[in-house]
């Protein structure tokens, strides 16, 4: 958890910018949603506009995804535990090499 609300790197948090980023990531394969996440897919299919404005009803999962993408710059991964971490991979000598 971060001590501040979700924003883009420029400080903005516009809905349209977030939706455009999400759609662009989906089109380029940088955002994939697993098939078993049926509730997310249902929200995505129900997302629509009325009089040019996005209808924000039953969109909790899509909003959470949009917020996560806004804050992606703060994402960190932990080093993988195990005997291979930090070791150089050494291949066995083969007779044909």
N, C-alpha and C positions, 0 to 999 in steps of 0.2 A: 504494500500500500504506500502510496506517495502522499505527502502532506499538502498537495495542491490539486486543483481540478484539471481535467484533461484539456489540453490545448494543442494546436499545431505548433511547429517550431517557431512560426512568426508571432505566436501569442493568440491567434484567432481560434475560434471554435465553431465556425459556421456549419450548419447542417448541410447545405448544398455542397460545400467543399469536401466534407466528409463523405458524402454519398458519391461524389465524383471520384474521389480517391479509391473508395471501396470498389466501385464498378470498374475502374481502370485496372486495379489489382486482380479482379476476377477475370477480366478479358485477357490479361497477359499471363495468367497462371500463377501469379504471386499470392493469390488468396484462393484457397480451395477449402470447401466445406465437405466433410465426410458425408456419405449417403445416409448413414444411420442417424444423422441429426435431423430427424423429420420435422421437429418443431421449428428449427431455423429455416428450413426450406419452405414451410408453410407460411411463416411470417414474410419471407422474401416474395413469395407469390402474391400475398395479400397487400403488399406495399403499393401504394398508388397515390396519385395527385388528384386534387379536386380544386377546380378554379386556379390551376397553376401552382398550388401549394401542396406540399407533402402532408398527407393525413397521418398524424402521429398517434395511431391507436394500435394497440397490441403489437408493439415493435420493440419490446425490451431486449430480445436477443440481437436484433440488428443494431440497436443503439449501443449495446455493450461491445459489439464487434467494431463499430465505428470509433468508439472511445479507445479501444485497444489499439487500433491502427494509428490514432492520433498520438498515442504515447509510445509507439514502437521504438522510438529513439532511446528510451530508458530501459529497454529489455536487456537482460543479461542471462547468460547460461552458466551453469556451474560446471566445473571440470568433471569429466566422467571418471568415476572411481574405478579402480581395478589395476591389475598388474601391468597393463599396457600404457597407462597414462605417463607421458613424458619420456617413454623409451623409444629409441630408434628401432625401426623394424629391420631385422636381419633375416635375409633369405638363406636357406641352406644351399651349399655348393652342389651343383648338378654336374654330372659327367659331361654333358653336352655344352656347357657354358664356357 
